[in-house]
Amino acid sequence: MTAMQLNEPGPATADGPLAAVERAPVGPGPDEIAIDVVACGVCRTDLQLVEGDLEARRLPIVPGHQVVGRVAELGSEVTRWSIGDRVGVGWLGGSCGRCDACRAGLENLCPDAEFTGWDRDGGYAERMVARADFAYPIPDGFADLDAAPLLCGGVIGYRSLKISGIEAGGRLGLYGFGASALLAIQVATHWGCEVYVATRSEAEQDRARRMGAVWAGGAHEQPPVALDAAITFAPVGSVVVAALEALRPGGTVAINAIHLDHIPEFDYSHLWLERSLRSVANFTRRDAEEFLELAAAIPIRTTADVADLADANATLRRLREGQVDGAAVLTTERHDD
């Protein structure tokens, strides 16, 4: 099978640092399933891992954690799935199930958690292996290429909405308007929220308005009203301060980023009056199940910017340069422009 493998981090260019390698297909362990990959979303976390902003936990590694495919082989203890089932795999690849966090329903905070494409080989490949209990059925209403972005940007955006405390009809700020925010705004407007989008791209501002935002402005421009909650998607600490400045007393900023450059010094008055900063760390299986059900009910629409698996390096470069329209998705099936 072909896989796009990271041997050493480096700048994302058309020629690297991912290398196309031929591997013997790996069989599943007793509690695992082997999956023939059809589509794998390309996430900014993948870019941070490939370029070294996010320190590698294992090398070589196959990135990719927004995977849609078909079950090809079952481990000896697996009863939940059948050969040919369509499944999805996300960022959280496993947890211990025994620690205080897991018992409290916070498996995303498990100290022994494993992550797809970081600890375990991911979906930039024709086949991968996943724990059977960390795979999800994909709703029938979504094609493979459209379902892939739901499995990270969608689920983590949904958890960010929960962490922010936004309520139906509330005033929500979204800082940055990439793939995850494109899905979060659809949930927020479904809940009847007023959405205010701050992003440096005028094209993204226009798209936000078309998708229901009542206001869209620059990345550090203040919305015309005080916000009940905000979510920052850009991996830039200065937007966290901008979001805090826009909050009403008692509001919360949820930081949706696994890596942030830094948060600059800011005046305590921005945090005063019981404003809160919360980080969003991964997601739980319950988050994924809730979101996939909600995505089918709304229904959420995704925009897939599709490339062949062999073009993973070039796709990561385009993501870094802001040239991706919607959510980047790699496919193992032949894709002709």
C-alpha positions as CSV (number, residue, x, y, z in Angstrom):
1,M,0.0,0.0,0.0
2,T,1.1,3.6,-0.6
3,A,1.4,6.0,2.4
4,M,2.7,9.6,2.7
5,Q,5.2,9.3,5.6
6,L,6.9,11.9,7.7
7,N,10.5,11.0,8.5
8,E,11.7,14.4,9.7
9,P,9.7,17.7,10.0
10,G,10.5,20.4,7.5
11,P,8.9,23.2,5.5
12,A,5.8,22.1,3.5
13,T,6.8,22.4,-0.1
14,A,5.6,20.7,-3.3
15,D,8.4,18.1,-2.8
16,G,8.3,17.4,0.9
17,P,8.8,16.7,3.8
18,L,6.3,13.8,3.3
19,A,7.7,10.9,1.3
20,A,5.6,8.4,-0.7
21,V,6.5,4.9,0.6
22,E,5.2,1.4,-0.2
23,R,4.3,-0.5,2.9
24,A,3.0,-4.0,3.5
25,P,-0.6,-3.7,4.7
26,V,-0.7,-4.0,8.5
27,G,-3.3,-6.4,10.0
28,P,-5.5,-5.3,12.9
29,G,-4.9,-6.3,16.5
30,P,-7.6,-8.1,18.5
31,D,-9.5,-4.9,19.3
32,E,-8.8,-3.1,16.0
33,I,-10.1,-2.8,12.4
34,A,-8.2,-2.3,9.2
35,I,-9.7,0.4,7.0
36,D,-9.4,1.0,3.3
37,V,-9.1,4.7,3.2
38,V,-11.2,6.7,0.7
39,A,-10.8,10.2,2.0
40,C,-8.7,12.0,4.6
41,G,-9.1,15.7,5.5
42,V,-6.0,17.9,5.8
43,C,-6.0,19.8,9.1
44,R,-3.9,22.7,10.3
45,T,-2.7,20.4,13.0
46,D,-1.2,18.2,10.3
47,L,0.7,21.2,9.0
48,Q,2.0,22.0,12.4
49,L,3.2,18.5,12.9
50,V,4.8,18.2,9.5
51,E,6.6,21.5,9.8
52,G,7.7,20.9,13.4
53,D,5.6,23.5,15.3
54,L,4.0,20.5,17.0
55,E,6.7,18.2,18.3
56,A,6.5,14.7,16.8
57,R,5.8,11.9,19.3
58,R,6.9,9.2,16.9
59,L,8.9,9.1,13.7
60,P,8.3,8.0,11.1
61,I,4.6,8.7,11.2
62,V,1.8,8.8,8.7
63,P,-0.3,11.9,9.4
64,G,-4.0,12.4,8.9
65,H,-6.9,12.2,11.4
66,Q,-10.1,13.0,9.4
67,V,-10.5,9.6,7.8
68,V,-13.4,8.0,5.9
69,G,-13.2,4.5,4.5
70,R,-14.5,1.0,4.5
71,V,-13.8,-1.8,7.0
72,A,-11.4,-4.2,5.3
73,E,-10.5,-6.6,8.1
74,L,-11.7,-7.3,11.7
75,G,-9.7,-8.0,14.8
76,S,-10.5,-11.2,16.6
77,E,-12.4,-9.5,19.4
78,V,-14.4,-7.0,17.3
79,T,-18.1,-7.4,17.2
80,R,-19.4,-3.9,16.5
81,W,-18.4,-3.7,12.8
82,S,-18.7,-5.8,9.7
83,I,-16.5,-6.0,6.6
84,G,-17.6,-3.3,4.2
85,D,-19.0,-0.9,6.8
86,R,-18.4,2.8,6.2
87,V,-16.5,4.3,9.2
88,G,-14.8,7.5,10.2
89,V,-11.8,8.0,12.4
90,G,-10.9,11.2,14.2
91,W,-8.1,12.8,16.2
92,L,-8.6,10.8,19.4
93,G,-7.3,7.4,18.6
94,G,-7.5,5.8,22.1
95,S,-7.6,6.3,25.8
96,C,-7.0,4.1,28.9
97,G,-10.6,4.0,30.1
98,R,-9.4,3.7,33.7
99,C,-8.0,7.0,34.9
100,D,-10.0,9.7,36.7
101,A,-10.4,11.7,33.4
102,C,-11.8,8.7,31.5
103,R,-14.2,7.8,34.3
104,A,-15.4,11.4,34.5
105,G,-16.3,11.4,30.8
106,L,-13.2,13.4,29.9
107,E,-11.3,10.9,27.9
108,N,-9.9,13.8,25.8
109,L,-7.8,14.6,28.9
110,C,-6.5,11.1,29.5
111,P,-2.8,11.2,30.2
112,D,-2.3,8.0,28.2
113,A,-4.5,9.1,25.3
114,E,-3.3,8.3,21.8
115,F,-3.9,10.5,18.8
116,T,-4.4,9.5,15.1
117,G,-1.6,10.7,12.9
118,W,0.5,11.7,16.0
119,D,0.9,8.5,18.1
120,R,-0.8,6.1,15.6
121,D,-0.4,6.1,11.8
122,G,-3.2,8.0,10.3
123,G,-5.1,8.4,7.0
124,Y,-2.6,9.8,4.5
125,A,-2.5,6.2,3.2
126,E,-4.4,3.7,1.3
127,R,-5.0,1.6,4.4
128,M,-4.8,2.3,8.1
129,V,-5.6,0.5,11.4
130,A,-7.8,2.0,14.2
131,R,-9.2,0.9,17.5
132,A,-12.7,-0.4,16.7
133,D,-14.2,1.5,19.7
134,F,-12.8,4.8,18.4
135,A,-14.4,4.6,15.0
136,Y,-17.7,6.1,14.1
137,P,-20.5,5.3,11.6
138,I,-20.9,8.0,9.0
139,P,-24.4,9.4,8.4
140,D,-25.9,8.3,5.1
141,G,-26.5,11.9,3.9
142,F,-22.8,12.6,3.5
143,A,-20.6,11.5,0.6
144,D,-17.1,10.3,1.6
145,L,-15.3,13.5,0.6
146,D,-17.9,15.7,2.4
147,A,-17.8,13.6,5.5
148,A,-14.1,13.8,6.1
149,P,-14.0,17.4,7.3
150,L,-16.7,16.7,9.9
151,L,-14.3,14.4,11.8
152,C,-11.9,17.0,13.2
153,G,-12.9,20.6,12.2
154,G,-16.5,19.8,12.8
155,V,-16.3,17.9,16.0
156,I,-13.7,20.2,17.6
157,G,-15.7,23.2,16.5
158,Y,-18.8,21.6,18.2
159,R,-16.8,21.0,21.4
160,S,-15.6,24.6,21.3
161,L,-19.2,25.8,21.1
162,K,-19.9,23.8,24.2
163,I,-16.9,25.0,26.1
164,S,-17.7,28.6,25.2
165,G,-21.0,28.3,27.0
166,I,-22.9,30.0,24.1
167,E,-26.7,29.6,24.4
168,A,-29.4,29.6,21.8
169,G,-30.0,33.1,20.6
170,G,-26.7,34.4,22.1
171,R,-24.1,36.7,20.5
172,L,-21.1,34.6,19.4
173,G,-17.8,35.8,17.9
174,L,-15.7,33.6,15.6
175,Y,-12.1,34.7,15.2
176,G,-10.7,33.2,12.1
177,F,-12.9,31.6,9.4
178,G,-11.2,28.5,8.2
179,A,-12.5,24.9,7.8
180,S,-13.6,24.5,11.4
181,A,-15.3,27.8,11.7
182,L,-17.2,27.1,8.4
183,L,-18.9,24.2,10.2
184,A,-19.3,25.9,13.6
185,I,-21.2,28.8,12.1
186,Q,-23.8,26.4,10.7
187,V,-24.4,24.9,14.2
188,A,-24.5,28.4,15.7
189,T,-27.0,29.8,13.2
190,H,-29.1,26.6,13.6
191,W,-29.3,27.4,17.3
192,G,-30.5,30.9,16.5
193,C,-27.2,32.7,17.5
194,E,-26.1,36.0,16.2
195,V,-22.7,35.4,14.8
196,Y,-19.9,38.0,14.4
197,V,-16.9,36.9,12.4
198,A,-13.4,38.5,12.7
199,T,-10.9,37.5,10.0
200,R,-8.2,39.2,8.0
201,S,-9.4,37.9,4.7
202,E,-12.0,40.0,2.9
203,A,-13.0,36.9,0.9
204,E,-13.7,35.0,4.2
205,Q,-15.6,38.0,5.5
206,D,-17.8,37.9,2.4
207,R,-18.3,34.1,2.8
208,A,-19.2,34.6,6.5
209,R,-21.9,37.1,5.6
210,R,-23.3,34.7,3.0
211,M,-23.4,31.9,5.6
212,G,-25.5,34.0,8.0
213,A,-23.0,36.2,10.0
214,V,-24.7,39.4,11.0
215,W,-21.3,41.2,10.9
216,A,-17.8,40.4,9.6
217,G,-14.7,42.5,10.0
218,G,-11.0,42.4,10.3
219,A,-9.1,40.1,12.6
220,H,-8.6,42.8,15.3
221,E,-11.7,44.9,14.5
222,Q,-14.2,45.2,17.3
223,P,-17.7,43.9,16.7
224,P,-20.5,46.5,17.1
225,V,-21.9,44.7,20.2
226,A,-20.5,43.0,23.3
227,L,-20.3,39.2,22.8
228,D,-21.6,36.6,25.1
229,A,-18.9,34.1,23.9
230,A,-16.2,33.8,21.4
231,I,-14.1,31.1,19.8
232,T,-10.6,31.7,18.4
233,F,-9.6,29.4,15.5
234,A,-6.5,31.2,14.3
235,P,-3.2,29.9,16.0
236,V,-2.3,33.6,16.8
237,G,-2.4,34.7,20.4
238,S,-3.2,38.3,19.5
239,V,-6.7,37.4,18.4
240,V,-7.3,35.9,21.9
241,V,-6.8,39.3,23.3
242,A,-9.0,40.9,20.7
243,A,-11.7,38.3,21.5
244,L,-11.4,39.1,25.2
245,E,-11.8,42.8,24.5
246,A,-15.1,42.1,22.7
247,L,-16.7,40.1,25.6
248,R,-19.4,41.2,27.9
249,P,-18.8,40.6,31.6
250,G,-19.1,37.0,32.5
251,G,-18.4,35.8,28.9
252,T,-15.9,33.1,27.8
253,V,-13.3,32.9,25.1
254,A,-12.7,29.3,23.9
255,I,-9.3,28.8,22.3
256,N,-9.5,26.2,19.6
257,A,-5.9,25.5,18.9
258,I,-3.4,22.8,19.8
259,H,-0.5,25.2,19.1
260,L,-0.5,28.9,19.7
261,D,2.4,31.3,18.9
262,H,2.1,33.2,22.2
263,I,-0.5,35.4,24.0
264,P,0.8,38.9,24.2
265,E,0.7,40.9,27.5
266,F,-2.7,42.5,28.0
267,D,-4.4,44.7,30.6
268,Y,-6.2,42.9,33.4
269,S,-9.3,44.9,32.7
270,H,-9.9,42.7,29.6
271,L,-10.2,39.7,32.0
272,W,-11.9,41.5,34.9
273,L,-15.6,41.1,35.6
274,E,-15.5,37.3,35.5
275,R,-14.5,36.9,31.9
276,S,-13.0,33.5,31.2
277,L,-10.3,32.0,29.0
278,R,-10.8,28.3,28.2
279,S,-8.6,26.0,26.0
280,V,-10.2,23.3,24.0
281,A,-8.3,20.1,24.1
282,N,-9.2,17.4,21.6
283,F,-12.8,15.9,21.9
284,T,-14.5,12.9,23.3
285,R,-16.3,10.1,21.5
286,R,-19.6,11.5,22.9
287,D,-18.8,14.8,21.2
288,A,-18.2,13.1,17.9
289,E,-21.4,11.0,18.2
290,E,-23.5,14.1,19.1
291,F,-22.0,16.2,16.4
292,L,-22.4,13.6,13.6
293,E,-26.1,13.2,14.6
294,L,-26.6,17.0,14.6
295,A,-24.7,17.4,11.3
296,A,-27.1,15.0,9.6
297,A,-30.2,16.8,11.2
298,I,-29.2,20.4,10.2
299,P,-27.9,19.2,7.6
300,I,-24.4,20.7,7.7
301,R,-22.8,21.4,4.3
302,T,-19.1,21.1,3.7
303,T,-16.9,22.4,0.9
304,A,-14.2,19.9,-0.1
305,D,-11.0,21.1,-1.8
306,V,-10.0,17.7,-3.2
307,A,-6.5,16.5,-4.1
308,D,-4.9,13.1,-4.8
309,L,-3.1,11.4,-1.9
310,A,0.2,11.9,-3.8
311,D,-0.3,15.6,-3.6
312,A,-0.3,15.8,0.2
313,N,2.8,18.0,0.3
314,A,1.4,20.5,-2.1
315,T,-1.9,20.6,-0.3
316,L,-0.2,21.3,3.0
317,R,1.7,24.1,1.4
318,R,-1.6,25.6,0.0
319,L,-3.1,25.3,3.4
320,R,-0.2,27.3,4.9
321,E,-0.5,30.0,2.3
322,G,-4.3,30.4,2.7
323,Q,-5.1,29.0,-0.8
324,V,-7.5,26.2,0.3
325,D,-11.2,26.8,-0.5
326,G,-13.2,25.2,2.3
327,A,-11.6,22.1,3.7
328,A,-8.7,20.3,2.0
329,V,-9.4,16.6,1.5
330,L,-7.0,13.9,0.1
331,T,-8.5,11.0,-1.7
332,T,-7.1,7.6,-2.6
333,E,-9.4,7.4,-5.6
334,R,-8.3,8.9,-8.8
335,H,-9.1,12.7,-8.9
336,D,-8.9,14.6,-12.1
337,D,-9.0,18.4,-12.0
